[in-house]
Amino acid sequence: MKTLTISIPDSLKIDHKEATLYLVEKLYEVGKISIDQGAELLGMTRKSFMDLLSSYGVSFDYPVSYPD
């Protein structure tokens, strides 16, 4: 796995966790990673990641019932 280092202006007032969340959400949105990969990168369950995507208005095509 690669490590990415970026500089974020203090004026944005976001921490490492929030920046990671935004990056993973966008990677999913543009089709670079799957729901399972996104959940793994964020250390959460598939359902939690799907709920997060939904809260950001990101649509996905996934069965309604999803085992964890």
mmCIF file of the C-alpha atoms, coordinates in Angstrom:
data_MODEL
# 
_entry.id   MODEL 
# 
loop_
_atom_site.group_PDB 
_atom_site.id 
_atom_site.type_symbol 
_atom_site.label_atom_id 
_atom_site.label_alt_id 
_atom_site.label_comp_id 
_atom_site.label_asym_id 
_atom_site.label_entity_id 
_atom_site.label_seq_id 
_atom_site.pdbx_PDB_ins_code 
_atom_site.Cartn_x 
_atom_site.Cartn_y 
_atom_site.Cartn_z 
_atom_site.occupancy 
_atom_site.B_iso_or_equiv 
_atom_site.pdbx_formal_charge 
_atom_site.auth_seq_id 
_atom_site.auth_comp_id 
_atom_site.auth_asym_id 
_atom_site.auth_atom_id 
_atom_site.pdbx_PDB_model_num 
ATOM 1  C CA . MET A 1 1  ? 0.000   0.000  0.000  1.00 0.00 ? 1  MET A CA 1 
ATOM 2  C CA . LYS A 1 2  ? 1.226   3.487  -0.828 1.00 0.00 ? 2  LYS A CA 1 
ATOM 3  C CA . THR A 1 3  ? 1.478   6.331  1.667  1.00 0.00 ? 3  THR A CA 1 
ATOM 4  C CA . LEU A 1 4  ? 0.397   9.759  0.504  1.00 0.00 ? 4  LEU A CA 1 
ATOM 5  C CA . THR A 1 5  ? 1.548   12.954 2.174  1.00 0.00 ? 5  THR A CA 1 
ATOM 6  C CA . ILE A 1 6  ? -0.186  16.235 1.407  1.00 0.00 ? 6  ILE A CA 1 
ATOM 7  C CA . SER A 1 7  ? -0.072  19.687 2.929  1.00 0.00 ? 7  SER A CA 1 
ATOM 8  C CA . ILE A 1 8  ? -3.435  21.135 3.853  1.00 0.00 ? 8  ILE A CA 1 
ATOM 9  C CA . PRO A 1 9  ? -3.754  24.801 4.777  1.00 0.00 ? 9  PRO A CA 1 
ATOM 10 C CA . ASP A 1 10 ? -4.663  25.405 8.423  1.00 0.00 ? 10 ASP A CA 1 
ATOM 11 C CA . SER A 1 11 ? -7.475  27.636 7.201  1.00 0.00 ? 11 SER A CA 1 
ATOM 12 C CA . LEU A 1 12 ? -9.400  24.529 6.057  1.00 0.00 ? 12 LEU A CA 1 
ATOM 13 C CA . LYS A 1 13 ? -9.640  23.356 9.667  1.00 0.00 ? 13 LYS A CA 1 
ATOM 14 C CA . ILE A 1 14 ? -9.826  19.646 8.836  1.00 0.00 ? 14 ILE A CA 1 
ATOM 15 C CA . ASP A 1 15 ? -7.862  16.885 10.488 1.00 0.00 ? 15 ASP A CA 1 
ATOM 16 C CA . HIS A 1 16 ? -6.191  13.775 9.052  1.00 0.00 ? 16 HIS A CA 1 
ATOM 17 C CA . LYS A 1 17 ? -9.273  11.604 9.592  1.00 0.00 ? 17 LYS A CA 1 
ATOM 18 C CA . GLU A 1 18 ? -11.603 14.023 7.830  1.00 0.00 ? 18 GLU A CA 1 
ATOM 19 C CA . ALA A 1 19 ? -9.209  14.488 4.889  1.00 0.00 ? 19 ALA A CA 1 
ATOM 20 C CA . THR A 1 20 ? -8.908  10.701 4.543  1.00 0.00 ? 20 THR A CA 1 
ATOM 21 C CA . LEU A 1 21 ? -12.689 10.372 4.601  1.00 0.00 ? 21 LEU A CA 1 
ATOM 22 C CA . TYR A 1 22 ? -13.076 12.922 1.788  1.00 0.00 ? 22 TYR A CA 1 
ATOM 23 C CA . LEU A 1 23 ? -10.411 11.221 -0.313 1.00 0.00 ? 23 LEU A CA 1 
ATOM 24 C CA . VAL A 1 24 ? -11.894 7.743  0.094  1.00 0.00 ? 24 VAL A CA 1 
ATOM 25 C CA . GLU A 1 25 ? -15.420 9.019  -0.623 1.00 0.00 ? 25 GLU A CA 1 
ATOM 26 C CA . LYS A 1 26 ? -14.211 10.666 -3.842 1.00 0.00 ? 26 LYS A CA 1 
ATOM 27 C CA . LEU A 1 27 ? -12.212 7.580  -4.895 1.00 0.00 ? 27 LEU A CA 1 
ATOM 28 C CA . TYR A 1 28 ? -15.406 5.553  -4.576 1.00 0.00 ? 28 TYR A CA 1 
ATOM 29 C CA . GLU A 1 29 ? -17.493 8.179  -6.372 1.00 0.00 ? 29 GLU A CA 1 
ATOM 30 C CA . VAL A 1 30 ? -15.199 8.185  -9.432 1.00 0.00 ? 30 VAL A CA 1 
ATOM 31 C CA . GLY A 1 31 ? -15.021 4.383  -9.545 1.00 0.00 ? 31 GLY A CA 1 
ATOM 32 C CA . LYS A 1 32 ? -11.432 3.866  -8.395 1.00 0.00 ? 32 LYS A CA 1 
ATOM 33 C CA . ILE A 1 33 ? -12.362 1.711  -5.380 1.00 0.00 ? 33 ILE A CA 1 
ATOM 34 C CA . SER A 1 34 ? -15.241 -0.538 -4.321 1.00 0.00 ? 34 SER A CA 1 
ATOM 35 C CA . ILE A 1 35 ? -17.521 -0.148 -1.326 1.00 0.00 ? 35 ILE A CA 1 
ATOM 36 C CA . ASP A 1 36 ? -15.592 -2.905 0.435  1.00 0.00 ? 36 ASP A CA 1 
ATOM 37 C CA . GLN A 1 37 ? -12.252 -1.218 -0.277 1.00 0.00 ? 37 GLN A CA 1 
ATOM 38 C CA . GLY A 1 38 ? -13.572 2.122  0.950  1.00 0.00 ? 38 GLY A CA 1 
ATOM 39 C CA . ALA A 1 39 ? -14.863 0.572  4.152  1.00 0.00 ? 39 ALA A CA 1 
ATOM 40 C CA . GLU A 1 40 ? -11.533 -1.161 4.732  1.00 0.00 ? 40 GLU A CA 1 
ATOM 41 C CA . LEU A 1 41 ? -9.519  2.015  4.141  1.00 0.00 ? 41 LEU A CA 1 
ATOM 42 C CA . LEU A 1 42 ? -11.645 3.863  6.689  1.00 0.00 ? 42 LEU A CA 1 
ATOM 43 C CA . GLY A 1 43 ? -11.713 0.992  9.175  1.00 0.00 ? 43 GLY A CA 1 
ATOM 44 C CA . MET A 1 44 ? -15.491 0.707  9.168  1.00 0.00 ? 44 MET A CA 1 
ATOM 45 C CA . THR A 1 45 ? -18.114 -1.824 8.171  1.00 0.00 ? 45 THR A CA 1 
ATOM 46 C CA . ARG A 1 46 ? -19.567 -1.937 4.678  1.00 0.00 ? 46 ARG A CA 1 
ATOM 47 C CA . LYS A 1 47 ? -22.913 -0.725 6.057  1.00 0.00 ? 47 LYS A CA 1 
ATOM 48 C CA . SER A 1 48 ? -21.294 2.219  7.859  1.00 0.00 ? 48 SER A CA 1 
ATOM 49 C CA . PHE A 1 49 ? -19.459 3.241  4.688  1.00 0.00 ? 49 PHE A CA 1 
ATOM 50 C CA . MET A 1 50 ? -22.667 2.962  2.662  1.00 0.00 ? 50 MET A CA 1 
ATOM 51 C CA . ASP A 1 51 ? -24.467 5.111  5.246  1.00 0.00 ? 51 ASP A CA 1 
ATOM 52 C CA . LEU A 1 52 ? -21.645 7.651  5.020  1.00 0.00 ? 52 LEU A CA 1 
ATOM 53 C CA . LEU A 1 53 ? -21.848 7.725  1.219  1.00 0.00 ? 53 LEU A CA 1 
ATOM 54 C CA . SER A 1 54 ? -25.586 8.207  1.447  1.00 0.00 ? 54 SER A CA 1 
ATOM 55 C CA . SER A 1 55 ? -25.169 11.110 3.881  1.00 0.00 ? 55 SER A CA 1 
ATOM 56 C CA . TYR A 1 56 ? -22.940 12.811 1.278  1.00 0.00 ? 56 TYR A CA 1 
ATOM 57 C CA . GLY A 1 57 ? -25.524 12.225 -1.448 1.00 0.00 ? 57 GLY A CA 1 
ATOM 58 C CA . VAL A 1 58 ? -23.397 9.653  -3.262 1.00 0.00 ? 58 VAL A CA 1 
ATOM 59 C CA . SER A 1 59 ? -25.539 7.044  -4.999 1.00 0.00 ? 59 SER A CA 1 
ATOM 60 C CA . PHE A 1 60 ? -24.563 3.411  -5.294 1.00 0.00 ? 60 PHE A CA 1 
ATOM 61 C CA . ASP A 1 61 ? -26.029 0.276  -6.790 1.00 0.00 ? 61 ASP A CA 1 
ATOM 62 C CA . TYR A 1 62 ? -25.925 -2.324 -4.051 1.00 0.00 ? 62 TYR A CA 1 
ATOM 63 C CA . PRO A 1 63 ? -28.433 -4.841 -2.663 1.00 0.00 ? 63 PRO A CA 1 
ATOM 64 C CA . VAL A 1 64 ? -30.754 -3.508 0.035  1.00 0.00 ? 64 VAL A CA 1 
ATOM 65 C CA . SER A 1 65 ? -29.721 -6.227 2.504  1.00 0.00 ? 65 SER A CA 1 
ATOM 66 C CA . TYR A 1 66 ? -25.999 -6.323 3.083  1.00 0.00 ? 66 TYR A CA 1 
ATOM 67 C CA . PRO A 1 67 ? -24.301 -8.729 5.476  1.00 0.00 ? 67 PRO A CA 1 
ATOM 68 C CA . ASP A 1 68 ? -21.389 -7.451 7.555  1.00 0.00 ? 68 ASP A CA 1 
# 
